[in-house]
Amino acid sequence: MLDSVGLQLFVDEIPSVKFTALESLQLMESAYSQPVASVKKSSLNAVEEIGEEWCRVAERAGLFGAGGKFFVLLAGDEIDDVGWLCVKDLIGANLPGRLLSENGSIEFVAMSGNGRVVCSVMDEGDDYWVLSEEVQ
């Protein structure tokens, strides 16, 4: 599926993190998480807009490492079994829209190579959210 959404997989890359994939997802979904960007689903181009917001937030937070690599968790039941995947976005635009077309969900969590920045797109009620956290 990664190829079909324009993500190049680097199988030899392993994140240096102190928490599991499931713990990262729980961090993003906690009651204390507030979006750094939000788009109403009723907006004409909501998915494209949230994709632009995610790129802006991720770049500003320093998510992308050498050569544009980052780690990603994709929506799905096996999230903790699959874990973090090191990828590079070969297309560079509208990752949420590409994921929606392929697996039916815009939701994903991304993390910098050093494990210090986590940035996600979430489907929350009437809105799409971008969340970003610095992890110590």
C-alpha positions as CSV (number, residue, x, y, z in Angstrom):
1,M,0.0,0.0,0.0
2,L,2.9,2.4,0.7
3,D,3.9,2.4,-3.0
4,S,0.4,3.2,-4.1
5,V,0.2,6.4,-2.0
6,G,3.7,7.6,-3.0
7,L,5.6,6.6,0.2
8,Q,9.0,5.0,-0.3
9,L,9.8,2.5,2.5
10,F,13.3,2.2,4.1
11,V,13.2,-1.2,5.8
12,D,16.6,-0.8,7.6
13,E,15.7,2.4,9.5
14,I,14.6,1.9,13.1
15,P,13.3,4.8,15.2
16,S,15.0,5.7,18.4
17,V,12.0,6.2,20.6
18,K,11.0,5.3,24.2
19,F,7.4,4.5,23.5
20,T,5.5,2.0,21.3
21,A,3.3,2.8,18.3
22,L,0.2,2.4,20.4
23,E,1.5,4.8,23.1
24,S,2.2,7.4,20.4
25,L,-1.3,7.0,19.1
26,Q,-2.7,7.4,22.6
27,L,-0.6,10.6,23.1
28,M,-2.2,12.1,20.0
29,E,-5.7,11.1,21.0
30,S,-5.5,12.1,24.6
31,A,-8.1,14.5,26.1
32,Y,-5.4,17.1,26.5
33,S,-4.5,17.2,22.8
34,Q,-5.5,20.3,21.1
35,P,-5.2,20.8,17.3
36,V,-2.7,23.2,15.9
37,A,-4.8,23.3,12.8
38,S,-8.4,22.4,12.1
39,V,-10.5,22.2,8.9
40,K,-14.3,21.7,8.8
41,K,-15.2,18.5,6.9
42,S,-18.0,20.6,5.3
43,S,-15.3,22.8,3.6
44,L,-15.3,22.3,-0.2
45,N,-11.7,21.0,-0.3
46,A,-11.4,19.8,3.3
47,V,-9.0,16.9,2.7
48,E,-6.7,19.0,0.5
49,E,-6.7,21.8,3.1
50,I,-5.8,19.5,6.0
51,G,-3.0,18.0,3.9
52,E,-1.6,21.5,3.3
53,E,-1.9,22.3,7.0
54,W,-0.2,19.0,8.0
55,C,2.8,19.8,5.6
56,R,3.1,23.3,7.0
57,V,3.0,22.1,10.7
58,A,5.3,19.2,10.0
59,E,7.9,21.3,8.2
60,R,7.8,24.0,10.9
61,A,8.2,21.4,13.7
62,G,11.2,19.8,12.0
63,L,9.6,16.4,11.3
64,F,11.4,15.6,8.1
65,G,15.0,14.3,8.5
66,A,17.8,13.8,6.1
67,G,16.5,13.3,2.6
68,G,12.9,14.0,3.7
69,K,12.6,10.8,5.7
70,F,10.2,10.4,8.6
71,F,8.5,7.6,10.5
72,V,4.8,6.9,10.1
73,L,2.0,4.8,11.7
74,L,-1.0,4.3,9.4
75,A,-4.6,3.8,10.5
76,G,-5.6,0.1,11.0
77,D,-6.2,-2.6,13.5
78,E,-2.6,-3.9,13.4
79,I,-1.0,-0.6,14.3
80,D,1.1,-2.0,17.2
81,D,2.1,-5.1,15.3
82,V,3.4,-3.2,12.3
83,G,4.9,-0.3,14.3
84,W,6.8,2.6,12.9
85,L,7.7,2.6,9.2
86,C,10.5,4.8,7.9
87,V,9.3,6.5,4.7
88,K,9.9,9.3,2.3
89,D,7.0,11.0,0.6
90,L,7.8,11.0,-3.1
91,I,4.8,13.1,-4.0
92,G,5.0,15.7,-1.3
93,A,1.4,17.0,-1.4
94,N,-2.0,15.8,0.1
95,L,-0.8,12.7,2.0
96,P,-4.1,12.6,3.9
97,G,-6.0,12.5,0.5
98,R,-3.9,9.8,-0.9
99,L,-4.3,7.7,2.3
100,L,-8.1,8.2,2.2
101,S,-8.2,7.0,-1.4
102,E,-6.2,3.9,-0.6
103,N,-7.3,2.7,2.8
104,G,-10.4,4.8,3.6
105,S,-8.9,6.9,6.3
106,I,-7.0,10.2,6.5
107,E,-5.7,9.4,9.9
108,F,-2.0,8.8,10.5
109,V,0.8,9.6,13.0
110,A,4.2,10.8,11.8
111,M,7.4,11.1,13.9
112,S,10.8,12.6,13.3
113,G,13.8,10.3,13.0
114,N,15.1,11.4,16.5
115,G,11.7,10.7,18.1
116,R,11.3,14.2,19.3
117,V,8.5,15.5,17.1
118,V,5.1,13.7,16.6
119,C,2.6,15.2,14.2
120,S,-0.7,13.6,13.2
121,V,-3.9,14.0,11.2
122,M,-7.0,13.0,13.0
123,D,-10.7,12.7,12.1
124,E,-12.6,14.4,14.9
125,G,-16.3,14.8,14.7
126,D,-17.1,17.5,12.2
127,D,-13.5,18.5,11.7
128,Y,-10.1,17.2,10.6
129,W,-7.3,18.1,13.0
130,V,-3.6,18.4,12.8
131,L,-1.9,17.6,16.1
132,S,1.8,18.2,16.9
133,E,3.7,17.4,20.1
134,E,7.3,17.6,21.1
135,V,8.3,14.5,23.0
136,Q,11.0,14.7,25.7
